[in-house]
Amino acid sequence: MSWSATCASSTPGRPSPYKYMENHLYFPMFVDLTQKRAVVVGAGAIAARRVKALLPFAGRITVIAPEISSQIADLAEQGRIDLCNRRFEDRDLDQADIVLTATGDSALDADVAAACRLRRIPVNAASDKQLCDFYFPGIARRGNIVAGVTASGTDHRAAKEITEKIRAVLEEEKKEETP
């Protein structure tokens, strides 16, 4: 028996509204990643920014890429991330809990996203919002206060501006608390 056969719709006879939501909103959900493994495919500027943003949150970060930026190499040398200096292979997902792909190669990002979907691993692809199970937010943080901002993949500039304003507010509050 399928789920739809066992659960009543909120409005009998009415089809699900989800298939009609073209520009749907993403629910802001804060997740404990301290015991999780994040896999990042790619090691360029976008991947480096995302890795740096994940560092305070993720228990273990593995970066996989044949070409490594100096920022990623430095983090690996410091022991802050694991580094696989080679092309992505499906087996790289064996222990992954969450995946970010930012390779600069849209076909590779699509392949990584497809492999994640087969394994039911949430994935974010920097090259195509249609491949994303979640959006990587702009993050504003002060101590244990964390704010995440997204425009649901529609306006990165607006999300960045709002994130910067929140950071400024948090910084101002920090100054007011300091005697």
C-alpha positions in Angstrom: 0.0 0.0 0.0 1.5 3.4 -1.0 1.7 6.4 1.3 -0.9 8.2 -0.8 -3.4 5.4 -0.3 -3.0 5.4 3.5 -3.0 9.2 4.1 -5.8 11.6 3.4 -5.1 14.8 1.5 -5.9 18.0 3.3 -8.4 18.7 0.6 -9.9 15.5 -0.8 -9.8 15.3 -4.6 -7.2 18.1 -4.8 -3.8 17.3 -6.3 -0.7 18.0 -4.2 0.4 21.6 -4.4 4.1 20.7 -4.5 4.3 20.0 -8.2 3.0 23.5 -8.9 5.5 25.4 -6.8 8.0 26.7 -9.3 9.9 29.1 -7.0 9.5 27.3 -3.7 11.0 28.5 -0.5 13.6 26.5 1.4 13.1 25.8 5.1 15.9 27.2 7.3 17.1 24.2 9.2 20.1 24.1 11.5 21.8 20.8 11.6 24.4 19.3 13.9 27.3 18.4 11.6 29.8 17.7 14.4 29.6 14.0 14.0 29.1 14.1 10.2 31.5 13.8 7.2 31.2 16.5 4.6 32.6 15.7 1.2 33.5 18.7 -1.0 34.2 17.9 -4.7 36.4 20.6 -6.2 39.1 22.8 -4.7 38.8 26.2 -6.4 37.7 29.6 -5.0 34.0 28.6 -4.4 34.9 25.3 -2.8 37.5 27.0 -0.6 35.0 29.6 0.6 32.5 26.8 1.4 35.1 24.7 3.2 36.1 27.6 5.4 32.4 28.3 6.2 32.0 24.6 7.2 35.1 24.3 9.4 33.5 25.5 12.6 30.5 23.2 12.1 31.5 19.9 10.4 33.2 17.0 12.2 35.2 16.0 9.2 35.7 17.5 5.8 37.2 15.7 2.9 38.1 17.6 -0.3 38.5 15.7 -3.5 40.0 17.4 -6.6 42.8 16.8 -9.1 43.9 20.5 -8.9 44.2 22.1 -5.5 44.1 25.8 -4.6 46.6 27.2 -2.2 43.9 27.8 0.4 42.8 24.2 0.3 46.4 23.0 0.4 47.0 25.2 3.5 44.0 23.8 5.3 45.2 20.2 4.5 48.7 21.0 5.7 47.3 22.3 9.0 45.3 19.1 9.4 42.0 20.8 9.3 40.7 18.9 6.3 41.4 15.6 4.6 42.6 15.9 1.0 42.3 13.5 -1.9 44.3 15.0 -4.8 42.6 13.1 -7.6 39.4 13.0 -9.6 36.1 12.2 -7.9 35.0 8.5 -7.8 31.6 7.2 -6.7 33.3 5.4 -3.8 34.2 8.8 -2.4 30.5 8.9 -1.2 30.8 5.7 0.9 31.1 7.6 4.2 29.6 10.9 3.2 26.7 12.5 5.1 26.5 15.7 3.1 28.1 16.7 -0.2 29.1 20.0 -1.8 30.2 20.0 -5.4 31.9 23.1 -6.9 34.2 21.8 -9.6 33.7 24.4 -12.3 32.6 21.5 -14.6 28.8 21.4 -14.8 28.8 17.9 -16.2 30.9 16.6 -13.3 28.7 18.5 -10.8 25.6 16.8 -12.3 27.3 13.4 -12.1 28.2 13.9 -8.5 24.6 15.1 -7.7 23.2 12.0 -9.5 25.4 9.7 -7.5 24.4 11.4 -4.3 20.7 11.1 -5.1 21.1 7.3 -5.7 22.5 7.1 -2.1 20.1 9.6 -0.6 22.9 11.9 0.4 22.0 15.6 0.4 23.9 17.5 -2.2 24.6 21.1 -3.1 25.9 21.8 -6.6 27.4 25.3 -7.0 26.9 25.2 -10.8 23.1 24.5 -10.9 20.4 25.3 -8.3 18.2 22.6 -9.9 20.7 20.0 -8.7 20.6 21.2 -5.1 18.8 19.4 -2.2 19.8 22.4 -0.1 21.3 25.8 -0.6 24.5 26.8 1.0 23.6 29.9 3.1 25.3 33.1 3.7 26.5 32.7 7.3 26.7 35.4 10.0 28.1 34.2 13.3 29.0 35.6 16.7 29.8 32.9 19.3 26.9 30.5 19.4 24.6 32.8 17.5 24.4 31.7 13.9 22.2 33.2 11.2 21.9 31.6 7.7 20.5 33.6 4.8 19.3 32.4 1.4 17.2 33.9 -1.4 16.2 30.3 -2.4 18.6 30.3 -5.2 17.1 33.4 -6.9 19.2 36.4 -5.9 22.7 35.7 -4.6 23.5 39.4 -4.4 20.5 40.2 -2.2 21.3 37.3 0.1 25.0 38.4 0.4 23.9 42.0 1.2 21.5 40.8 3.9 24.2 38.5 5.4 26.6 41.4 5.6 24.0 43.6 7.3 23.4 40.8 9.9 27.2 40.5 10.4 27.4 44.2 11.1 24.5 44.0 13.6 26.2 41.1 15.4 29.5 43.0 15.4 27.9 46.1 16.8 26.2 44.1 19.6 29.6 42.6 20.4 31.1 46.1 20.7 28.2 47.2 23.0 28.8 44.1 25.3 32.5 44.8 25.6 33.3 47.2 28.4 
